[in-house]
Amino acid sequence: MEQLVVEQGAILPDLNAHGTEEQLELYALGRLPGSGQVRLEEHLLVCAACRDKLNEIGDFALAMRAAGKQLMADSRRASAARGKRGRAIFPVV
Ligand SMILES: [Zn+2]
C-alpha cells in the first residue's frame, strides 16, 4: 500500500536524507541556517553514519573555528589598541 509507505516516512523523519559534507561542515561551524539545522539534527539522531561523518568533519571545523576566533581576537585587540582601552567588554571564550 502506498499510503503506508508515506506514513512510515512521516514517523521516521529524514532517515534517508543524509547530510551532505557541506551541510555537516556548516553545521559543525554553527553556520547552517535554522531550518536546515533542525532537519539535520533530527537526522543525526537516527543516523550513525552521519554522526561519524560529523565527528570527522567536526575536528576539522573546530580547528577552522579556532583559527577564525583567533583572527577576530587579533583584529579586536588591534582596534582596542587604537585608543579605547578599558571600554571594550570582551566575552571570555
Ligand atoms: Zn545520514
PDB file of the backbone (N, CA, C, O) and the ligand in Angstrom, with CONECT records:
HET     ZN  A 101       1
ATOM      1  N   MET A   1       0.831  -1.210   0.000  1.00  0.00           N
ATOM      2  CA  MET A   1       0.000   0.000   0.000  1.00  0.00           C
ATOM      3  C   MET A   1       0.862   1.255   0.000  1.00  0.00           C
ATOM      4  O   MET A   1       1.764   1.396   0.826  1.00  0.00           O
ATOM      5  N   GLU A   2       0.596   2.123  -0.884  1.00  0.00           N
ATOM      6  CA  GLU A   2       1.403   3.330  -0.982  1.00  0.00           C
ATOM      7  C   GLU A   2       1.249   4.232   0.243  1.00  0.00           C
ATOM      8  O   GLU A   2       2.207   4.854   0.704  1.00  0.00           O
ATOM      9  N   GLN A   3       0.023   4.286   0.756  1.00  0.00           N
ATOM     10  CA  GLN A   3      -0.208   5.181   1.889  1.00  0.00           C
ATOM     11  C   GLN A   3       0.616   4.773   3.108  1.00  0.00           C
ATOM     12  O   GLN A   3       1.079   5.623   3.869  1.00  0.00           O
ATOM     13  N   LEU A   4       0.791   3.477   3.282  1.00  0.00           N
ATOM     14  CA  LEU A   4       1.557   3.003   4.426  1.00  0.00           C
ATOM     15  C   LEU A   4       2.999   3.509   4.358  1.00  0.00           C
ATOM     16  O   LEU A   4       3.589   3.904   5.363  1.00  0.00           O
ATOM     17  N   VAL A   5       3.538   3.484   3.152  1.00  0.00           N
ATOM     18  CA  VAL A   5       4.910   3.973   2.969  1.00  0.00           C
ATOM     19  C   VAL A   5       5.015   5.437   3.383  1.00  0.00           C
ATOM     20  O   VAL A   5       5.956   5.846   4.063  1.00  0.00           O
ATOM     21  N   VAL A   6       4.019   6.217   2.952  1.00  0.00           N
ATOM     22  CA  VAL A   6       4.024   7.643   3.288  1.00  0.00           C
ATOM     23  C   VAL A   6       3.981   7.826   4.802  1.00  0.00           C
ATOM     24  O   VAL A   6       4.693   8.666   5.352  1.00  0.00           O
ATOM     25  N   GLU A   7       3.135   7.029   5.476  1.00  0.00           N
ATOM     26  CA  GLU A   7       3.025   7.185   6.928  1.00  0.00           C
ATOM     27  C   GLU A   7       4.331   6.828   7.625  1.00  0.00           C
ATOM     28  O   GLU A   7       4.734   7.491   8.581  1.00  0.00           O
ATOM     29  N   GLN A   8       4.985   5.786   7.146  1.00  0.00           N
ATOM     30  CA  GLN A   8       6.269   5.413   7.754  1.00  0.00           C
ATOM     31  C   GLN A   8       7.273   6.543   7.588  1.00  0.00           C
ATOM     32  O   GLN A   8       8.043   6.856   8.497  1.00  0.00           O
ATOM     33  N   GLY A   9       7.246   7.146   6.403  1.00  0.00           N
ATOM     34  CA  GLY A   9       8.149   8.264   6.154  1.00  0.00           C
ATOM     35  C   GLY A   9       7.910   9.398   7.129  1.00  0.00           C
ATOM     36  O   GLY A   9       8.845  10.082   7.545  1.00  0.00           O
ATOM     37  N   ALA A  10       6.652   9.593   7.491  1.00  0.00           N
ATOM     38  CA  ALA A  10       6.330  10.679   8.402  1.00  0.00           C
ATOM     39  C   ALA A  10       6.798  10.358   9.819  1.00  0.00           C
ATOM     40  O   ALA A  10       7.184  11.254  10.569  1.00  0.00           O
ATOM     41  N   ILE A  11       6.762   9.088  10.176  1.00  0.00           N
ATOM     42  CA  ILE A  11       7.154   8.701  11.531  1.00  0.00           C
ATOM     43  C   ILE A  11       8.678   8.758  11.700  1.00  0.00           C
ATOM     44  O   ILE A  11       9.182   9.127  12.760  1.00  0.00           O
ATOM     45  N   LEU A  12       9.391   8.391  10.650  1.00  0.00           N
ATOM     46  CA  LEU A  12      10.844   8.429  10.713  1.00  0.00           C
ATOM     47  C   LEU A  12      11.355   9.613   9.887  1.00  0.00           C
ATOM     48  O   LEU A  12      11.567   9.485   8.681  1.00  0.00           O
ATOM     49  N   PRO A  13      11.549  10.738  10.522  1.00  0.00           N
ATOM     50  CA  PRO A  13      11.875  11.953   9.774  1.00  0.00           C
ATOM     51  C   PRO A  13      13.248  11.885   9.117  1.00  0.00           C
ATOM     52  O   PRO A  13      14.257  11.658   9.785  1.00  0.00           O
ATOM     53  N   ASP A  14      13.275  12.080   7.831  1.00  0.00           N
ATOM     54  CA  ASP A  14      14.517  12.251   7.091  1.00  0.00           C
ATOM     55  C   ASP A  14      15.547  11.158   7.339  1.00  0.00           C
ATOM     56  O   ASP A  14      16.751  11.417   7.323  1.00  0.00           O
ATOM     57  N   LEU A  15      15.075   9.941   7.568  1.00  0.00           N
ATOM     58  CA  LEU A  15      16.016   8.861   7.845  1.00  0.00           C
ATOM     59  C   LEU A  15      16.967   8.655   6.675  1.00  0.00           C
ATOM     60  O   LEU A  15      18.123   8.272   6.855  1.00  0.00           O
ATOM     61  N   ASN A  16      16.463   8.916   5.473  1.00  0.00           N
ATOM     62  CA  ASN A  16      17.285   8.682   4.291  1.00  0.00           C
ATOM     63  C   ASN A  16      17.900   9.960   3.724  1.00  0.00           C
ATOM     64  O   ASN A  16      18.653   9.925   2.751  1.00  0.00           O
ATOM     65  N   ALA A  17      17.569  11.075   4.344  1.00  0.00           N
ATOM     66  CA  ALA A  17      18.086  12.344   3.820  1.00  0.00           C
ATOM     67  C   ALA A  17      19.409  12.665   4.488  1.00  0.00           C
ATOM     68  O   ALA A  17      19.484  13.518   5.372  1.00  0.00           O
ATOM     69  N   HIS A  18      20.456  11.967   4.052  1.00  0.00           N
ATOM     70  CA  HIS A  18      21.756  12.183   4.674  1.00  0.00           C
ATOM     71  C   HIS A  18      22.239  13.597   4.437  1.00  0.00           C
ATOM     72  O   HIS A  18      22.003  14.184   3.381  1.00  0.00           O
ATOM     73  N   GLY A  19      22.920  14.134   5.438  1.00  0.00           N
ATOM     74  CA  GLY A  19      23.502  15.455   5.261  1.00  0.00           C
ATOM     75  C   GLY A  19      24.661  15.379   4.284  1.00  0.00           C
ATOM     76  O   GLY A  19      25.419  14.409   4.282  1.00  0.00           O
ATOM     77  N   THR A  20      24.794  16.394   3.460  1.00  0.00           N
ATOM     78  CA  THR A  20      25.954  16.456   2.587  1.00  0.00           C
ATOM     79  C   THR A  20      27.165  16.895   3.413  1.00  0.00           C
ATOM     80  O   THR A  20      27.028  17.408   4.523  1.00  0.00           O
ATOM     81  N   GLU A  21      28.337  16.682   2.848  1.00  0.00           N
ATOM     82  CA  GLU A  21      29.533  17.127   3.563  1.00  0.00           C
ATOM     83  C   GLU A  21      29.474  18.620   3.841  1.00  0.00           C
ATOM     84  O   GLU A  21      29.890  19.100   4.896  1.00  0.00           O
ATOM     85  N   GLU A  22      28.942  19.337   2.855  1.00  0.00           N
ATOM     86  CA  GLU A  22      28.858  20.792   3.029  1.00  0.00           C
ATOM     87  C   GLU A  22      27.925  21.150   4.185  1.00  0.00           C
ATOM     88  O   GLU A  22      28.224  22.021   5.001  1.00  0.00           O
ATOM     89  N   GLN A  23      26.771  20.446   4.232  1.00  0.00           N
ATOM     90  CA  GLN A  23      25.823  20.727   5.313  1.00  0.00           C
ATOM     91  C   GLN A  23      26.435  20.412   6.673  1.00  0.00           C
ATOM     92  O   GLN A  23      26.307  21.180   7.626  1.00  0.00           O
ATOM     93  N   LEU A  24      27.112  19.249   6.738  1.00  0.00           N
ATOM     94  CA  LEU A  24      27.701  18.846   8.004  1.00  0.00           C
ATOM     95  C   LEU A  24      28.797  19.820   8.424  1.00  0.00           C
ATOM     96  O   LEU A  24      28.968  20.124   9.605  1.00  0.00           O
ATOM     97  N   GLU A  25      29.527  20.295   7.434  1.00  0.00           N
ATOM     98  CA  GLU A  25      30.597  21.243   7.743  1.00  0.00           C
ATOM     99  C   GLU A  25      30.010  22.556   8.269  1.00  0.00           C
ATOM    100  O   GLU A  25      30.482  23.108   9.263  1.00  0.00           O
ATOM    101  N   LEU A  26      28.976  23.042   7.584  1.00  0.00           N
ATOM    102  CA  LEU A  26      28.321  24.271   8.029  1.00  0.00           C
ATOM    103  C   LEU A  26      27.735  24.076   9.420  1.00  0.00           C
ATOM    104  O   LEU A  26      27.798  24.966  10.268  1.00  0.00           O
ATOM    105  N   TYR A  27      27.158  22.886   9.640  1.00  0.00           N
ATOM    106  CA  TYR A  27      26.563  22.603  10.942  1.00  0.00           C
ATOM    107  C   TYR A  27      27.630  22.610  12.031  1.00  0.00           C
ATOM    108  O   TYR A  27      27.435  23.168  13.111  1.00  0.00           O
ATOM    109  N   ALA A  28      28.766  21.974  11.723  1.00  0.00           N
ATOM    110  CA  ALA A  28      29.852  21.919  12.696  1.00  0.00           C
ATOM    111  C   ALA A  28      30.366  23.318  13.014  1.00  0.00           C
ATOM    112  O   ALA A  28      30.838  23.587  14.119  1.00  0.00           O
ATOM    113  N   LEU A  29      30.266  24.192  12.034  1.00  0.00           N
ATOM    114  CA  LEU A  29      30.724  25.568  12.221  1.00  0.00           C
ATOM    115  C   LEU A  29      29.634  26.449  12.822  1.00  0.00           C
ATOM    116  O   LEU A  29      29.865  27.619  13.129  1.00  0.00           O
ATOM    117  N   GLY A  30      28.425  25.864  12.989  1.00  0.00           N
ATOM    118  CA  GLY A  30      27.317  26.648  13.520  1.00  0.00           C
ATOM    119  C   GLY A  30      26.778  27.637  12.511  1.00  0.00           C
ATOM    120  O   GLY A  30      26.191  28.653  12.883  1.00  0.00           O
ATOM    121  N   ARG A  31      26.974  27.343  11.225  1.00  0.00           N
ATOM    122  CA  ARG A  31      26.555  28.298  10.196  1.00  0.00           C
ATOM    123  C   ARG A  31      25.436  27.771   9.324  1.00  0.00           C
ATOM    124  O   ARG A  31      25.087  28.388   8.318  1.00  0.00           O
ATOM    125  N   LEU A  32      24.870  26.637   9.700  1.00  0.00           N
ATOM    126  CA  LEU A  32      23.754  26.113   8.914  1.00  0.00           C
ATOM    127  C   LEU A  32      22.509  26.910   9.281  1.00  0.00           C
ATOM    128  O   LEU A  32      22.220  27.094  10.463  1.00  0.00           O
ATOM    129  N   PRO A  33      21.764  27.387   8.277  1.00  0.00           N
ATOM    130  CA  PRO A  33      20.544  28.159   8.564  1.00  0.00           C
ATOM    131  C   PRO A  33      19.564  27.365   9.419  1.00  0.00           C
ATOM    132  O   PRO A  33      19.498  26.140   9.321  1.00  0.00           O
ATOM    133  N   GLY A  34      18.811  28.059  10.250  1.00  0.00           N
ATOM    134  CA  GLY A  34      17.946  27.444  11.249  1.00  0.00           C
ATOM    135  C   GLY A  34      17.164  26.222  10.816  1.00  0.00           C
ATOM    136  O   GLY A  34      17.240  25.181  11.469  1.00  0.00           O
ATOM    137  N   SER A  35      16.407  26.324   9.717  1.00  0.00           N
ATOM    138  CA  SER A  35      15.554  25.206   9.314  1.00  0.00           C
ATOM    139  C   SER A  35      16.403  23.999   8.929  1.00  0.00           C
ATOM    140  O   SER A  35      16.069  22.866   9.277  1.00  0.00           O
ATOM    141  N   GLY A  36      17.488  24.239   8.218  1.00  0.00           N
ATOM    142  CA  GLY A  36      18.364  23.150   7.830  1.00  0.00           C
ATOM    143  C   GLY A  36      19.021  22.520   9.037  1.00  0.00           C
ATOM    144  O   GLY A  36      19.249  21.311   9.069  1.00  0.00           O
ATOM    145  N   GLN A  37      19.327  23.340  10.031  1.00  0.00           N
ATOM    146  CA  GLN A  37      19.967  22.832  11.238  1.00  0.00           C
ATOM    147  C   GLN A  37      19.037  21.889  11.987  1.00  0.00           C
ATOM    148  O   GLN A  37      19.448  20.814  12.423  1.00  0.00           O
ATOM    149  N   VAL A  38      17.779  22.301  12.133  1.00  0.00           N
ATOM    150  CA  VAL A  38      16.807  21.458  12.826  1.00  0.00           C
ATOM    151  C   VAL A  38      16.653  20.131  12.099  1.00  0.00           C
ATOM    152  O   VAL A  38      16.631  19.066  12.717  1.00  0.00           O
ATOM    153  N   ARG A  39      16.545  20.213  10.767  1.00  0.00           N
ATOM    154  CA  ARG A  39      16.354  18.993   9.990  1.00  0.00           C
ATOM    155  C   ARG A  39      17.570  18.073  10.125  1.00  0.00           C
ATOM    156  O   ARG A  39      17.424  16.860  10.271  1.00  0.00           O
ATOM    157  N   LEU A  40      18.750  18.650  10.076  1.00  0.00           N
ATOM    158  CA  LEU A  40      19.958  17.846  10.169  1.00  0.00           C
ATOM    159  C   LEU A  40      20.093  17.233  11.567  1.00  0.00           C
ATOM    160  O   LEU A  40      20.509  16.083  11.710  1.00  0.00           O
ATOM    161  N   GLU A  41      19.738  18.007  12.588  1.00  0.00           N
ATOM    162  CA  GLU A  41      19.819  17.482  13.951  1.00  0.00           C
ATOM    163  C   GLU A  41      18.883  16.291  14.121  1.00  0.00           C
ATOM    164  O   GLU A  41      19.235  15.290  14.746  1.00  0.00           O
ATOM    165  N   GLU A  42      17.679  16.419  13.550  1.00  0.00           N
ATOM    166  CA  GLU A  42      16.739  15.296  13.627  1.00  0.00           C
ATOM    167  C   GLU A  42      17.323  14.081  12.923  1.00  0.00           C
ATOM    168  O   GLU A  42      17.186  12.952  13.393  1.00  0.00           O
ATOM    169  N   HIS A  43      17.967  14.321  11.806  1.00  0.00           N
ATOM    170  CA  HIS A  43      18.558  13.216  11.054  1.00  0.00           C
ATOM    171  C   HIS A  43      19.723  12.604  11.830  1.00  0.00           C
ATOM    172  O   HIS A  43      19.889  11.384  11.841  1.00  0.00           O
ATOM    173  N   LEU A  44      20.510  13.427  12.462  1.00  0.00           N
ATOM    174  CA  LEU A  44      21.668  12.926  13.206  1.00  0.00           C
ATOM    175  C   LEU A  44      21.235  12.016  14.356  1.00  0.00           C
ATOM    176  O   LEU A  44      21.957  11.101  14.752  1.00  0.00           O
ATOM    177  N   LEU A  45      20.034  12.290  14.885  1.00  0.00           N
ATOM    178  CA  LEU A  45      19.525  11.470  15.979  1.00  0.00           C
ATOM    179  C   LEU A  45      19.317  10.024  15.542  1.00  0.00           C
ATOM    180  O   LEU A  45      19.444   9.098  16.343  1.00  0.00           O
ATOM    181  N   VAL A  46      18.994   9.841  14.257  1.00  0.00           N
ATOM    182  CA  VAL A  46      18.649   8.498  13.790  1.00  0.00           C
ATOM    183  C   VAL A  46      19.710   7.910  12.872  1.00  0.00           C
ATOM    184  O   VAL A  46      19.557   6.772  12.428  1.00  0.00           O
ATOM    185  N   CYS A  47      20.766   8.632  12.575  1.00  0.00           N
ATOM    186  CA  CYS A  47      21.718   8.170  11.580  1.00  0.00           C
ATOM    187  C   CYS A  47      23.149   8.193  12.119  1.00  0.00           C
ATOM    188  O   CYS A  47      23.774   9.248  12.224  1.00  0.00           O
ATOM    189  N   ALA A  48      23.648   7.008  12.456  1.00  0.00           N
ATOM    190  CA  ALA A  48      25.004   6.915  12.997  1.00  0.00           C
ATOM    191  C   ALA A  48      26.052   7.269  11.956  1.00  0.00           C
ATOM    192  O   ALA A  48      27.113   7.801  12.283  1.00  0.00           O
ATOM    193  N   ALA A  49      25.744   6.968  10.693  1.00  0.00           N
ATOM    194  CA  ALA A  49      26.717   7.246   9.632  1.00  0.00           C
ATOM    195  C   ALA A  49      27.017   8.738   9.553  1.00  0.00           C
ATOM    196  O   ALA A  49      28.171   9.143   9.415  1.00  0.00           O
ATOM    197  N   CYS A  50      25.970   9.547   9.640  1.00  0.00           N
ATOM    198  CA  CYS A  50      26.172  10.994   9.563  1.00  0.00           C
ATOM    199  C   CYS A  50      26.839  11.526  10.834  1.00  0.00           C
ATOM    200  O   CYS A  50      27.601  12.491  10.784  1.00  0.00           O
ATOM    201  N   ARG A  51      26.544  10.887  11.979  1.00  0.00           N
ATOM    202  CA  ARG A  51      27.219  11.326  13.206  1.00  0.00           C
ATOM    203  C   ARG A  51      28.717  11.083  13.097  1.00  0.00           C
ATOM    204  O   ARG A  51      29.521  11.925  13.497  1.00  0.00           O
ATOM    205  N   ASP A  52      29.094   9.908  12.544  1.00  0.00           N
ATOM    206  CA  ASP A  52      30.510   9.616  12.345  1.00  0.00           C
ATOM    207  C   ASP A  52      31.140  10.658  11.437  1.00  0.00           C
ATOM    208  O   ASP A  52      32.214  11.194  11.707  1.00  0.00           O
ATOM    209  N   LYS A  53      30.430  10.920  10.353  1.00  0.00           N
ATOM    210  CA  LYS A  53      30.947  11.888   9.383  1.00  0.00           C
ATOM    211  C   LYS A  53      31.099  13.261  10.039  1.00  0.00           C
ATOM    212  O   LYS A  53      32.082  13.969   9.818  1.00  0.00           O
ATOM    213  N   LEU A  54      30.107  13.615  10.845  1.00  0.00           N
ATOM    214  CA  LEU A  54      30.143  14.910  11.511  1.00  0.00           C
ATOM    215  C   LEU A  54      31.337  14.981  12.459  1.00  0.00           C
ATOM    216  O   LEU A  54      31.978  16.025  12.577  1.00  0.00           O
ATOM    217  N   ASN A  55      31.631  13.881  13.129  1.00  0.00           N
ATOM    218  CA  ASN A  55      32.789  13.860  14.021  1.00  0.00           C
ATOM    219  C   ASN A  55      34.073  14.128  13.254  1.00  0.00           C
ATOM    220  O   ASN A  55      34.922  14.908  13.686  1.00  0.00           O
ATOM    221  N   GLU A  56      34.201  13.463  12.098  1.00  0.00           N
ATOM    222  CA  GLU A  56      35.394  13.685  11.271  1.00  0.00           C
ATOM    223  C   GLU A  56      35.478  15.142  10.838  1.00  0.00           C
ATOM    224  O   GLU A  56      36.503  15.803  11.006  1.00  0.00           O
ATOM    225  N   ILE A  57      34.371  15.624  10.276  1.00  0.00           N
ATOM    226  CA  ILE A  57      34.350  16.999   9.795  1.00  0.00           C
ATOM    227  C   ILE A  57      34.472  17.964  10.964  1.00  0.00           C
ATOM    228  O   ILE A  57      35.072  19.033  10.847  1.00  0.00           O
ATOM    229  N   GLY A  58      33.886  17.565  12.106  1.00  0.00           N
ATOM    230  CA  GLY A  58      33.896  18.444  13.271  1.00  0.00           C
ATOM    231  C   GLY A  58      35.298  18.780  13.737  1.00  0.00           C
ATOM    232  O   GLY A  58      35.571  19.920  14.111  1.00  0.00           O
ATOM    233  N   ASP A  59      36.192  17.801  13.721  1.00  0.00           N
ATOM    234  CA  ASP A  59      37.566  18.070  14.131  1.00  0.00           C
ATOM    235  C   ASP A  59      38.169  19.159  13.267  1.00  0.00           C
ATOM    236  O   ASP A  59      38.801  20.096  13.754  1.00  0.00           O
ATOM    237  N   PHE A  60      37.955  19.005  11.972  1.00  0.00           N
ATOM    238  CA  PHE A  60      38.457  19.998  11.022  1.00  0.00           C
ATOM    239  C   PHE A  60      37.783  21.347  11.251  1.00  0.00           C
ATOM    240  O   PHE A  60      38.439  22.388  11.276  1.00  0.00           O
ATOM    241  N   ALA A  61      36.457  21.311  11.417  1.00  0.00           N
ATOM    242  CA  ALA A  61      35.706  22.549  11.565  1.00  0.00           C
ATOM    243  C   ALA A  61      36.091  23.276  12.847  1.00  0.00           C
ATOM    244  O   ALA A  61      36.167  24.505  12.871  1.00  0.00           O
ATOM    245  N   LEU A  62      36.331  22.522  13.905  1.00  0.00           N
ATOM    246  CA  LEU A  62      36.723  23.146  15.162  1.00  0.00           C
ATOM    247  C   LEU A  62      38.061  23.854  15.016  1.00  0.00           C
ATOM    248  O   LEU A  62      38.271  24.942  15.553  1.00  0.00           O
ATOM    249  N   ALA A  63      38.956  23.215  14.280  1.00  0.00           N
ATOM    250  CA  ALA A  63      40.252  23.843  14.041  1.00  0.00           C
ATOM    251  C   ALA A  63      40.067  25.130  13.249  1.00  0.00           C
ATOM    252  O   ALA A  63      40.701  26.146  13.530  1.00  0.00           O
ATOM    253  N   MET A  64      39.182  25.068  12.249  1.00  0.00           N
ATOM    254  CA  MET A  64      38.914  26.260  11.454  1.00  0.00           C
ATOM    255  C   MET A  64      38.295  27.350  12.318  1.00  0.00           C
ATOM    256  O   MET A  64      38.651  28.524  12.207  1.00  0.00           O
ATOM    257  N   ARG A  65      37.373  26.953  13.171  1.00  0.00           N
ATOM    258  CA  ARG A  65      36.691  27.936  14.002  1.00  0.00           C
ATOM    259  C   ARG A  65      37.673  28.572  14.986  1.00  0.00           C
ATOM    260  O   ARG A  65      37.627  29.776  15.238  1.00  0.00           O
ATOM    261  N   ALA A  66      38.555  27.747  15.533  1.00  0.00           N
ATOM    262  CA  ALA A  66      39.558  28.277  16.447  1.00  0.00           C
ATOM    263  C   ALA A  66      40.429  29.289  15.724  1.00  0.00           C
ATOM    264  O   ALA A  66      40.771  30.336  16.275  1.00  0.00           O
ATOM    265  N   ALA A  67      40.785  28.972  14.488  1.00  0.00           N
ATOM    266  CA  ALA A  67      41.600  29.894  13.703  1.00  0.00           C
ATOM    267  C   ALA A  67      40.831  31.183  13.446  1.00  0.00           C
ATOM    268  O   ALA A  67      41.397  32.274  13.506  1.00  0.00           O
ATOM    269  N   GLY A  68      39.535  31.053  13.160  1.00  0.00           N
ATOM    270  CA  GLY A  68      38.709  32.225  12.907  1.00  0.00           C
ATOM    271  C   GLY A  68      38.584  33.094  14.144  1.00  0.00           C
ATOM    272  O   GLY A  68      38.652  34.320  14.054  1.00  0.00           O
ATOM    273  N   LYS A  69      38.401  32.463  15.308  1.00  0.00           N
ATOM    274  CA  LYS A  69      38.303  33.214  16.560  1.00  0.00           C
ATOM    275  C   LYS A  69      39.593  33.965  16.823  1.00  0.00           C
ATOM    276  O   LYS A  69      39.595  35.115  17.264  1.00  0.00           O
ATOM    277  N   GLN A  70      40.680  33.285  16.541  1.00  0.00           N
ATOM    278  CA  GLN A  70      41.972  33.902  16.761  1.00  0.00           C
ATOM    279  C   GLN A  70      42.105  35.162  15.903  1.00  0.00           C
ATOM    280  O   GLN A  70      42.588  36.199  16.356  1.00  0.00           O
ATOM    281  N   LEU A  71      41.662  35.037  14.655  1.00  0.00           N
ATOM    282  CA  LEU A  71      41.717  36.187  13.754  1.00  0.00           C
ATOM    283  C   LEU A  71      40.860  37.325  14.289  1.00  0.00           C
ATOM    284  O   LEU A  71      41.281  38.482  14.299  1.00  0.00           O
ATOM    285  N   MET A  72      39.639  36.982  14.738  1.00  0.00           N
ATOM    286  CA  MET A  72      38.742  38.004  15.259  1.00  0.00           C
ATOM    287  C   MET A  72      39.333  38.646  16.506  1.00  0.00           C
ATOM    288  O   MET A  72      39.266  39.862  16.685  1.00  0.00           O
ATOM    289  N   ALA A  73      39.914  37.810  17.366  1.00  0.00           N
ATOM    290  CA  ALA A  73      40.521  38.325  18.595  1.00  0.00           C
ATOM    291  C   ALA A  73      41.657  39.271  18.246  1.00  0.00           C
ATOM    292  O   ALA A  73      41.822  40.320  18.868  1.00  0.00           O
ATOM    293  N   ASP A  74      42.427  38.893  17.254  1.00  0.00           N
ATOM    294  CA  ASP A  74      43.552  39.740  16.852  1.00  0.00           C
ATOM    295  C   ASP A  74      43.058  41.093  16.357  1.00  0.00           C
ATOM    296  O   ASP A  74      43.613  42.132  16.717  1.00  0.00           O
ATOM    297  N   SER A  75      42.000  41.078  15.520  1.00  0.00           N
ATOM    298  CA  SER A  75      41.539  42.345  14.969  1.00  0.00           C
ATOM    299  C   SER A  75      40.871  43.186  16.053  1.00  0.00           C
ATOM    300  O   SER A  75      40.959  44.413  16.024  1.00  0.00           O
ATOM    301  N   ARG A  76      40.197  42.530  17.020  1.00  0.00           N
ATOM    302  CA  ARG A  76      39.602  43.279  18.124  1.00  0.00           C
ATOM    303  C   ARG A  76      40.682  43.941  18.960  1.00  0.00           C
ATOM    304  O   ARG A  76      40.589  45.103  19.356  1.00  0.00           O
ATOM    305  N   ARG A  77      41.721  43.133  19.211  1.00  0.00           N
ATOM    306  CA  ARG A  77      42.805  43.652  20.021  1.00  0.00           C
ATOM    307  C   ARG A  77      43.437  44.842  19.302  1.00  0.00           C
ATOM    308  O   ARG A  77      43.817  45.839  19.915  1.00  0.00           O
ATOM    309  N   ALA A  78      43.535  44.698  17.971  1.00  0.00           N
ATOM    310  CA  ALA A  78      44.156  45.763  17.193  1.00  0.00           C
ATOM    311  C   ALA A  78      43.328  47.038  17.293  1.00  0.00           C
ATOM    312  O   ALA A  78      43.890  48.122  17.452  1.00  0.00           O
ATOM    313  N   SER A  79      42.002  46.931  17.205  1.00  0.00           N
ATOM    314  CA  SER A  79      41.182  48.138  17.262  1.00  0.00           C
ATOM    315  C   SER A  79      41.127  48.669  18.695  1.00  0.00           C
ATOM    316  O   SER A  79      41.050  49.879  18.908  1.00  0.00           O
ATOM    317  N   ALA A  80      41.168  47.766  19.674  1.00  0.00           N
ATOM    318  CA  ALA A  80      41.166  48.211  21.064  1.00  0.00           C
ATOM    319  C   ALA A  80      42.449  48.972  21.365  1.00  0.00           C
ATOM    320  O   ALA A  80      42.460  49.939  22.127  1.00  0.00           O
ATOM    321  N   ALA A  81      43.526  48.509  20.745  1.00  0.00           N
ATOM    322  CA  ALA A  81      44.813  49.149  20.985  1.00  0.00           C
ATOM    323  C   ALA A  81      44.856  50.540  20.374  1.00  0.00           C
ATOM    324  O   ALA A  81      45.767  51.323  20.647  1.00  0.00           O
ATOM    325  N   ARG A  82      43.857  50.842  19.541  1.00  0.00           N
ATOM    326  CA  ARG A  82      43.861  52.137  18.877  1.00  0.00           C
ATOM    327  C   ARG A  82      43.349  53.250  19.791  1.00  0.00           C
ATOM    328  O   ARG A  82      43.100  54.363  19.329  1.00  0.00           O
ATOM    329  N   GLY A  83      43.191  52.963  21.069  1.00  0.00           N
ATOM    330  CA  GLY A  83      42.924  54.088  21.958  1.00  0.00           C
ATOM    331  C   GLY A  83      41.644  54.002  22.779  1.00  0.00           C
ATOM    332  O   GLY A  83      41.286  54.975  23.442  1.00  0.00           O
ATOM    333  N   LYS A  84      40.942  52.869  22.758  1.00  0.00           N
ATOM    334  CA  LYS A  84      39.742  52.788  23.574  1.00  0.00           C
ATOM    335  C   LYS A  84      39.911  51.711  24.643  1.00  0.00           C
ATOM    336  O   LYS A  84      39.003  50.913  24.873  1.00  0.00           O
ATOM    337  N   ARG A  85      41.007  51.691  25.257  1.00  0.00           N
ATOM    338  CA  ARG A  85      41.281  50.668  26.264  1.00  0.00           C
ATOM    339  C   ARG A  85      40.346  50.854  27.454  1.00  0.00           C
ATOM    340  O   ARG A  85      40.002  51.974  27.833  1.00  0.00           O
ATOM    341  N   GLY A  86      39.949  49.729  28.026  1.00  0.00           N
ATOM    342  CA  GLY A  86      39.122  49.790  29.224  1.00  0.00           C
ATOM    343  C   GLY A  86      37.640  49.953  28.918  1.00  0.00           C
ATOM    344  O   GLY A  86      36.803  49.824  29.812  1.00  0.00           O
ATOM    345  N   ARG A  87      37.314  50.230  27.678  1.00  0.00           N
ATOM    346  CA  ARG A  87      35.915  50.431  27.348  1.00  0.00           C
ATOM    347  C   ARG A  87      35.295  49.167  26.746  1.00  0.00           C
ATOM    348  O   ARG A  87      34.119  48.871  26.957  1.00  0.00           O
ATOM    349  N   ALA A  88      36.105  48.446  26.006  1.00  0.00           N
ATOM    350  CA  ALA A  88      35.593  47.263  25.342  1.00  0.00           C
ATOM    351  C   ALA A  88      35.360  46.131  26.340  1.00  0.00           C
ATOM    352  O   ALA A  88      36.179  45.886  27.227  1.00  0.00           O
ATOM    353  N   ILE A  89      34.264  45.469  26.184  1.00  0.00           N
ATOM    354  CA  ILE A  89      33.979  44.310  27.023  1.00  0.00           C
ATOM    355  C   ILE A  89      33.978  43.076  26.159  1.00  0.00           C
ATOM    356  O   ILE A  89      33.101  42.908  25.312  1.00  0.00           O
ATOM    357  N   PHE A  90      34.945  42.215  26.361  1.00  0.00           N
ATOM    358  CA  PHE A  90      35.057  41.009  25.546  1.00  0.00           C
ATOM    359  C   PHE A  90      34.494  39.827  26.293  1.00  0.00           C
ATOM    360  O   PHE A  90      34.843  39.585  27.449  1.00  0.00           O
ATOM    361  N   PRO A  91      33.632  39.100  25.642  1.00  0.00           N
ATOM    362  CA  PRO A  91      33.183  37.846  26.267  1.00  0.00           C
ATOM    363  C   PRO A  91      34.367  36.889  26.363  1.00  0.00           C
ATOM    364  O   PRO A  91      35.119  36.726  25.402  1.00  0.00           O
ATOM    365  N   VAL A  92      34.529  36.265  27.514  1.00  0.00           N
ATOM    366  CA  VAL A  92      35.603  35.287  27.662  1.00  0.00           C
ATOM    367  C   VAL A  92      35.156  33.986  27.026  1.00  0.00           C
ATOM    368  O   VAL A  92      34.153  33.397  27.427  1.00  0.00           O
ATOM    369  N   VAL A  93      35.903  33.546  26.041  1.00  0.00           N
ATOM    370  CA  VAL A  93      35.510  32.336  25.327  1.00  0.00           C
ATOM    371  C   VAL A  93      36.292  31.160  25.864  1.00  0.00           C
ATOM    372  O   VAL A  93      36.114  30.035  25.397  1.00  0.00           O
TER     373      VAL A  93
HETATM  374 ZN    ZN A 101      22.660  10.095   7.415  1.00  0.00          ZN2+
END
